[in-house]
């Protein structure tokens, strides 16, 4: 677990004020982290926008085949994509009608070039960290 104290206050505030989360991709297997995180934030009362190419619904939420198909604005984009796919994913983020203010890359996902491209466009980015763990910590320390 990383030291959460290193996270800038602006990101801490954004996470604590958030109520919606797009997760790319969400696995339909309840044993996988992406599903468990979706469930965690659903139980916190957040709106979840699961992105999955083949599933119709995950939890009680309709799935979207593509980030560009999400009909609403959302607070955070949580990425579980493989590192090799990040440059393509970043391009898709920039091609969407809505660009989220915070892009969060789950544990094990580190790509400095993708982070820099997102940062240069004014987006906040966190890499290689579990959003659920950070949120739980932040709520306790607010």
C-alpha positions as CSV (number, residue, x, y, z in Angstrom):
1,X,0.0,0.0,0.0
2,X,1.3,3.4,-0.9
3,X,1.5,6.3,1.5
4,X,-1.8,8.1,1.0
5,X,-0.3,11.3,2.6
6,X,1.6,11.8,-0.7
7,X,-1.7,12.3,-2.6
8,X,-2.3,16.0,-3.3
9,X,-5.1,17.7,-1.4
10,X,-6.9,18.5,-4.7
11,X,-7.2,14.8,-5.5
12,X,-8.3,14.0,-1.9
13,X,-11.0,16.6,-2.1
14,X,-12.2,15.3,-5.5
15,X,-12.5,11.7,-4.2
16,X,-14.4,12.8,-1.1
17,X,-16.8,14.9,-3.2
18,X,-17.3,12.2,-5.8
19,X,-20.6,10.3,-6.3
20,X,-20.0,8.5,-9.7
21,X,-17.5,6.2,-11.1
22,X,-16.8,4.8,-14.5
23,X,-14.8,1.5,-14.3
24,X,-13.0,0.3,-17.4
25,X,-13.4,-2.7,-17.7
26,X,-15.5,-4.2,-14.9
27,X,-15.2,-8.0,-14.7
28,X,-18.5,-9.8,-14.2
29,X,-16.7,-12.3,-11.8
30,X,-17.4,-11.3,-8.2
31,X,-13.9,-12.5,-7.2
32,X,-12.1,-9.9,-9.3
33,X,-11.0,-6.5,-7.9
34,X,-12.9,-4.5,-10.5
35,X,-16.2,-6.2,-9.5
36,X,-15.5,-5.9,-5.8
37,X,-14.6,-2.2,-6.2
38,X,-17.8,-1.6,-8.1
39,X,-19.8,-3.3,-5.4
40,X,-18.0,-1.3,-2.7
41,X,-18.8,2.0,-4.3
42,X,-22.4,0.9,-5.1
43,X,-22.8,0.2,-1.3
44,X,-21.4,3.7,-0.7
45,X,-24.3,5.1,-2.8
46,X,-22.3,6.0,-5.8
47,X,-23.5,5.7,-9.4
48,X,-21.4,3.1,-11.3
49,X,-20.9,3.2,-15.1
50,X,-19.4,-0.2,-15.9
51,X,-17.6,-0.5,-19.2
52,X,-17.6,-4.0,-20.6
53,X,-17.7,-5.2,-24.2
54,X,-19.9,-8.2,-23.8
55,X,-22.0,-7.9,-20.6
56,X,-25.4,-6.2,-20.5
57,X,-25.4,-5.5,-16.8
58,X,-23.0,-5.7,-13.9
59,X,-24.5,-5.4,-10.4
60,X,-27.6,-3.2,-11.0
61,X,-26.0,-1.0,-13.6
62,X,-26.2,-1.2,-17.4
63,X,-22.9,-1.8,-19.1
64,X,-21.4,0.4,-21.8
65,X,-19.4,-1.0,-24.6
66,X,-17.3,2.2,-25.0
67,X,-16.5,5.2,-22.8
68,X,-18.1,7.4,-25.4
69,X,-21.5,5.8,-24.8
70,X,-21.8,6.8,-21.2
71,X,-24.7,9.3,-21.3
72,X,-23.8,11.3,-18.1
73,X,-20.9,13.1,-16.7
74,X,-19.1,11.2,-13.9
75,X,-16.5,12.1,-11.3
76,X,-13.8,9.5,-11.7
77,X,-12.6,7.1,-14.3
78,X,-11.0,4.0,-12.8
79,X,-8.8,1.9,-15.1
80,X,-8.1,-1.8,-14.9
81,X,-6.8,-2.0,-18.5
82,X,-3.5,-3.8,-19.3
83,X,-0.5,-1.4,-19.5
84,X,-0.1,-2.2,-23.2
85,X,-3.6,-0.8,-23.8
86,X,-3.1,2.5,-21.9
87,X,-2.0,4.6,-24.9
88,X,-5.2,3.5,-26.8
89,X,-7.3,4.1,-23.8
90,X,-5.9,7.6,-23.3
91,X,-6.8,8.3,-27.0
92,X,-10.3,7.1,-26.3
93,X,-10.6,9.3,-23.2
94,X,-9.6,12.3,-25.3
95,X,-12.1,11.4,-28.1
96,X,-15.1,11.1,-25.7
97,X,-17.6,13.9,-25.4
98,X,-17.0,14.0,-21.6
99,X,-13.5,13.9,-20.2
100,X,-13.4,13.0,-16.5
101,X,-11.4,15.3,-14.2
102,X,-9.7,12.4,-12.4
103,X,-8.3,9.2,-13.9
104,X,-7.3,6.6,-11.4
105,X,-5.2,3.6,-12.5
106,X,-5.6,0.6,-10.2
107,X,-2.7,-1.2,-8.5
108,X,-0.1,-2.5,-10.8
109,X,-0.9,0.0,-13.6
110,X,2.0,2.4,-14.1
111,X,2.6,4.2,-17.3
112,X,4.5,7.6,-17.0
113,X,3.8,8.5,-20.7
114,X,0.1,8.1,-20.3
115,X,0.1,9.9,-17.0
116,X,2.0,12.8,-18.5
117,X,-0.4,13.0,-21.5
118,X,-3.4,13.1,-19.2
119,X,-1.7,15.7,-16.9
120,X,-0.7,17.9,-19.8
121,X,-4.5,18.1,-20.6
122,X,-5.3,19.3,-17.1
123,X,-6.5,16.0,-15.8
124,X,-5.6,14.7,-12.3
125,X,-4.1,11.2,-12.4
126,X,-3.3,8.6,-9.8
127,X,-1.4,5.5,-10.7
128,X,-0.8,2.1,-9.1
129,X,-3.2,2.5,-6.1
130,X,-6.5,0.9,-4.9
131,X,-9.2,3.6,-5.0
132,X,-11.3,1.7,-2.5
133,X,-8.4,1.7,0.0
134,X,-7.7,5.3,-0.5
135,X,-11.4,6.3,-0.2
136,X,-11.7,4.4,3.1
137,X,-8.6,6.0,4.4
138,X,-9.7,9.5,3.3
139,X,-13.1,9.2,4.9
140,X,-11.5,8.2,8.2
141,X,-9.0,11.0,8.0
142,X,-11.3,13.9,6.9
